[in-house]
Amino acid sequence: MATTPAPDTTTAPPFWDRLIPSPPQGLPTGDELAAIASDAAHRASKLLRMHESADHAQASWSDEPAPGPLDPVTDLVRLLRHTSDKGTVETAAARAGLRTGQLRTLRAAFAFHGEAGVRAVLHCAEVDPSTLEHAARQLASVRSHTRTPLHCRHNRITDLDAGIQLRLVDDTWYPFTRTPQNGWAPARGAAQLPTAAYSAARQATRSRGA
């Protein structure tokens, strides 16, 4: 009766010591998968702490819901928040269908104001016109050229002469300043008062011109 020879374990390294082949082109690398797993563990830990904190305060979890899932672009910006490698950023932008400049703007918004800052860049929501009109009246006290009318549309108030735009997201005004290419760049200083956000945008404009 023939017997199967035992495998030769004297020359082949054990499985855990073998080199892992590179994944096929287009798939995440091992380092990328490790980063994704680490980020998922971090977010899960954060949600658990939020839940435990709510339980400790005897609050209802249904009254304090955890943040919902992010849209893919916002999540990409969040994942890249600590990345400084230019090649990684360019590759991420290309895969997401963004220009590098667009991704740079989104990363700046995240650095200033987190996920809400990214939403202020990406989304154009409808707001009660009376809310915009009330904010526009408040801005008269901080504008230096009140004879020039403000443009109020959607969730945005634009002062074209000053190169300032405010965007309302979740009851907070986010300041933007006009770029040399006639785009809008996020600035620091989001506030619940439109006058405070306007002043922050004006300061950002002055700092850039200094």
C-alpha positions as CSV (number, residue, x, y, z in Angstrom):
1,M,0.0,0.0,0.0
2,A,1.5,3.3,-1.1
3,T,2.0,6.0,1.5
4,T,1.9,9.8,1.1
5,P,5.3,11.2,2.0
6,A,5.3,13.8,4.7
7,P,5.7,17.4,3.5
8,D,9.3,18.7,3.7
9,T,9.2,21.4,6.4
10,T,13.0,21.8,6.6
11,T,13.3,24.2,3.6
12,A,10.0,26.0,3.2
13,P,9.4,28.8,5.8
14,P,6.3,28.6,7.9
15,F,3.3,30.4,6.4
16,W,3.4,33.4,8.8
17,D,7.0,34.1,7.8
18,R,6.4,34.1,4.0
19,L,6.2,37.2,2.0
20,I,2.7,38.2,1.1
21,P,2.4,38.8,-2.7
22,S,1.4,42.3,-3.8
23,P,-2.4,42.6,-4.5
24,P,-3.5,42.9,-8.1
25,Q,-3.3,46.4,-9.6
26,G,-6.2,48.6,-8.6
27,L,-6.8,47.0,-5.2
28,P,-5.8,48.6,-1.9
29,T,-2.3,47.8,-0.7
30,G,-1.5,46.1,2.5
31,D,-0.7,49.4,4.1
32,E,-3.9,51.0,2.9
33,L,-6.0,48.0,4.3
34,A,-4.2,48.3,7.6
35,A,-5.0,52.1,7.7
36,I,-8.7,51.4,6.9
37,A,-8.9,48.7,9.6
38,S,-7.2,51.0,12.1
39,D,-9.6,53.9,11.3
40,A,-12.6,51.6,11.6
41,A,-11.4,50.4,15.0
42,H,-10.9,54.1,16.1
43,R,-14.5,55.0,15.0
44,A,-16.0,52.0,16.7
45,S,-14.2,52.9,19.9
46,K,-15.4,56.5,19.6
47,L,-19.0,55.3,19.1
48,L,-18.7,52.9,22.1
49,R,-17.5,55.7,24.3
50,M,-20.4,57.9,23.2
51,H,-22.8,55.1,24.0
52,E,-21.3,54.5,27.4
53,S,-21.3,58.2,28.2
54,A,-25.0,58.4,27.3
55,D,-25.7,55.4,29.5
56,H,-23.8,56.9,32.4
57,A,-25.9,60.1,32.1
58,Q,-29.0,58.0,32.0
59,A,-29.8,59.5,28.6
60,S,-31.8,57.7,26.0
61,W,-29.7,56.5,23.1
62,S,-32.5,57.2,20.7
63,D,-32.5,60.8,21.9
64,E,-28.7,61.1,21.2
65,P,-28.2,59.2,18.0
66,A,-24.7,58.4,16.8
67,P,-23.6,60.3,13.7
68,G,-24.8,58.7,10.5
69,P,-22.6,57.3,7.8
70,L,-20.6,59.9,5.8
71,D,-20.9,60.4,2.1
72,P,-17.9,58.9,0.2
73,V,-16.2,62.2,-0.5
74,T,-16.4,63.5,3.1
75,D,-15.2,60.1,4.4
76,L,-12.2,60.3,1.9
77,V,-11.3,63.7,3.2
78,R,-11.5,62.5,6.8
79,L,-9.2,59.5,6.0
80,L,-6.7,61.8,4.4
81,R,-6.6,64.3,7.3
82,H,-3.1,63.2,8.4
83,T,-1.7,62.5,5.0
84,S,1.1,64.6,3.7
85,D,2.3,62.4,0.8
86,K,1.6,64.3,-2.4
87,G,1.3,61.1,-4.5
88,T,-1.3,59.6,-2.1
89,V,-3.4,62.7,-2.3
90,E,-3.2,62.9,-6.1
91,T,-4.1,59.2,-6.4
92,A,-7.0,59.6,-4.0
93,A,-8.3,62.7,-6.0
94,A,-8.1,60.8,-9.3
95,R,-10.0,57.8,-7.9
96,A,-12.7,60.0,-6.4
97,G,-13.1,61.9,-9.7
98,L,-11.8,65.2,-8.1
99,R,-9.2,67.6,-9.2
100,T,-6.3,68.0,-6.9
101,G,-7.3,71.6,-6.2
102,Q,-10.8,70.5,-5.3
103,L,-9.5,68.0,-2.8
104,R,-7.1,70.6,-1.4
105,T,-10.1,72.9,-0.7
106,L,-12.0,70.1,1.0
107,R,-9.1,69.2,3.2
108,A,-8.7,72.8,4.3
109,A,-12.4,72.9,5.1
110,F,-12.0,69.7,7.2
111,A,-9.0,71.1,9.0
112,F,-10.9,74.3,9.9
113,H,-14.3,72.8,10.8
114,G,-14.4,69.0,10.5
115,E,-17.1,67.2,8.6
116,A,-19.5,70.1,8.8
117,G,-16.9,72.3,7.0
118,V,-16.8,69.8,4.1
119,R,-20.6,69.8,3.9
120,A,-20.5,73.6,3.6
121,V,-18.2,73.2,0.6
122,L,-20.1,70.4,-1.1
123,H,-23.8,71.0,-0.5
124,C,-26.1,73.8,-1.5
125,A,-29.2,73.5,0.6
126,E,-32.4,75.5,0.6
127,V,-33.0,77.8,3.6
128,D,-36.0,79.8,4.7
129,P,-35.6,83.2,2.9
130,S,-36.5,85.0,6.1
131,T,-33.5,83.5,7.8
132,L,-31.2,84.9,5.1
133,E,-32.9,88.3,5.1
134,H,-32.6,88.6,8.9
135,A,-28.9,87.7,8.6
136,A,-28.4,90.2,5.8
137,R,-29.8,93.0,8.0
138,Q,-27.5,92.0,10.8
139,L,-24.5,92.2,8.5
140,A,-25.2,95.9,7.8
141,S,-23.5,96.7,11.1
142,V,-20.1,95.2,10.1
143,R,-20.0,95.9,6.3
144,S,-18.0,98.9,5.2
145,H,-20.0,99.5,2.0
146,T,-23.6,98.9,2.9
147,R,-25.0,100.5,-0.3
148,T,-23.9,97.5,-2.3
149,P,-26.6,94.8,-2.0
150,L,-25.9,91.3,-0.7
151,H,-26.8,88.3,-2.9
152,C,-28.9,85.8,-0.9
153,R,-29.6,82.4,-2.5
154,H,-30.1,78.9,-1.2
155,N,-28.0,78.8,2.1
156,R,-25.5,81.5,1.0
157,I,-25.1,85.2,1.5
158,T,-22.5,86.7,-0.9
159,D,-20.8,90.1,-0.7
160,L,-19.2,90.3,-4.1
161,D,-17.5,93.6,-3.5
162,A,-15.8,92.4,-0.3
163,G,-15.1,88.9,-1.8
164,I,-16.9,87.2,1.1
165,Q,-19.5,84.5,1.2
166,L,-21.3,82.9,4.2
167,R,-22.9,79.5,4.1
168,L,-25.4,78.3,6.6
169,V,-25.1,74.6,7.7
170,D,-26.9,73.3,10.8
171,D,-27.5,76.7,12.3
172,T,-23.8,77.7,11.8
173,W,-22.4,80.2,9.4
174,Y,-19.2,79.2,7.6
175,P,-17.0,81.9,6.1
176,F,-15.5,81.8,2.6
177,T,-13.3,84.1,0.8
178,R,-13.0,84.7,-3.0
179,T,-9.9,83.2,-4.6
180,P,-7.9,84.7,-7.5
181,Q,-9.6,82.2,-9.8
182,N,-13.1,83.5,-8.7
183,G,-13.7,80.4,-6.6
184,W,-14.5,80.3,-2.9
185,A,-12.0,79.1,-0.3
186,P,-13.0,78.1,3.3
187,A,-11.8,80.2,6.1
188,R,-11.5,79.8,9.9
189,G,-14.1,81.2,12.2
190,A,-17.5,79.5,11.7
191,A,-20.0,81.0,14.1
192,Q,-23.7,81.0,14.9
193,L,-23.8,84.8,14.4
194,P,-23.4,85.8,10.8
195,T,-21.6,89.0,11.9
196,A,-18.9,86.9,13.6
197,A,-18.4,84.7,10.5
198,Y,-18.3,87.8,8.3
199,S,-15.6,89.4,10.4
200,A,-13.6,86.1,10.3
201,A,-13.8,86.1,6.5
202,R,-12.7,89.7,6.3
203,Q,-9.8,89.0,8.6
204,A,-8.8,86.0,6.4
205,T,-8.9,88.2,3.3
206,R,-6.7,90.8,4.9
207,S,-4.2,88.2,6.1
208,R,-4.0,86.8,2.6
209,G,-3.3,90.2,1.1
210,A,-0.7,91.1,3.7
